[in-house]
Amino acid sequence: MNKTKVFAFVGPSGTGKSYRAQLVASENNIHYIIDDGLLIKENDVIAGSSAKKAPTKVETVKKAIFLDKDDRKRMKEAIKKERPESILILGTSDGMIEKIAENLGLEKPEKTIYINEVATETEMETARRIRTTEGKHVIPVPTFEIKRDFAGYILDPLQIFKYRKNDTPYMSEKSIIRPTFSYLGKFTISDTVFRQIVEYLGKKTEGIHRVSRVRVENTVGATNIYVEVYVIFGYNIVSVLRDFKQKVKKEVERLTTMNVQEVSVLAKGIHMPEREEN
């Protein structure tokens, strides 16, 4: 790891570092980023867990600088395995960058980029306002990369089309989250909402007579939905249940932005339409 060139990207909290991290890395031909406890390669999370999951700001800082020996060990092993030529470390100060590099056995930064070199005061002020008023934080990877780790949080995909200095088009994919340490609190949705969505989908799904039961289980890192339905006689039960399961997962995630880990659908009974006519 001593051969890895270290670059630093420094700026106060909430000024847009994670938002611009990929662009800064690209302009300096860097393929690896360390940001809030994560090791990111291009659009993939290689190792680590986001410090934004920590319950308090103090714990967030500790996780971001790898004070925990197990986190530090895993990250060092991942860097050693990847053997990056260069790496960009994000931090709120020069001291924080040096602490991260020291804890991970990396050299001191040979170049430091400051947020005011790549963002205007207006842009930084806008970022601060969004952080303060909406509690939103950015992680510089696509949403599908972090959905499993952030089940139960509000997640929004963000795609940005920009140009580099040499006028080359650049697509940046990011995710917006609202962490537990936001003063706005953790985002939750009532089980009633999930049940109403599933019941509505049942009414709109061919082959399903009605939804008889919906149970939602929220565990650490997972949201599971269990559904019992009555299938109309004459329809292929396996096909109906499979299609309804896929529809529930897709639509619940689309309408609530919550991560649904698993949907289980059980045919509780068969509905016989001709009996109603008699």
Secondary structure as GFF3:
##gff-version 3
##sequence-region A 1 278
A	DSSP	beta_strand	5	10	.	.	.	ID=ss1
A	DSSP	alpha_helix	17	27	.	.	.	ID=ss2
A	DSSP	beta_strand	32	35	.	.	.	ID=ss3
A	DSSP	beta_strand	38	41	.	.	.	ID=ss4
A	DSSP	beta_strand	44	48	.	.	.	ID=ss5
A	DSSP	three_ten_helix	51	53	.	.	.	ID=ss6
A	DSSP	alpha_helix	57	64	.	.	.	ID=ss7
A	DSSP	alpha_helix	69	82	.	.	.	ID=ss8
A	DSSP	beta_strand	86	91	.	.	.	ID=ss9
A	DSSP	alpha_helix	94	103	.	.	.	ID=ss10
A	DSSP	beta_strand	111	114	.	.	.	ID=ss11
A	DSSP	three_ten_helix	115	117	.	.	.	ID=ss12
A	DSSP	alpha_helix	121	134	.	.	.	ID=ss13
A	DSSP	beta_strand	137	139	.	.	.	ID=ss14
A	DSSP	three_ten_helix	143	145	.	.	.	ID=ss15
A	DSSP	beta_strand	155	163	.	.	.	ID=ss16
A	DSSP	beta_strand	169	177	.	.	.	ID=ss17
A	DSSP	alpha_helix	191	203	.	.	.	ID=ss18
A	DSSP	beta_strand	208	219	.	.	.	ID=ss19
A	DSSP	beta_strand	222	232	.	.	.	ID=ss20
A	DSSP	alpha_helix	237	256	.	.	.	ID=ss21
A	DSSP	beta_strand	262	271	.	.	.	ID=ss22
A	DSSP	alpha_helix	273	277	.	.	.	ID=ss23
###
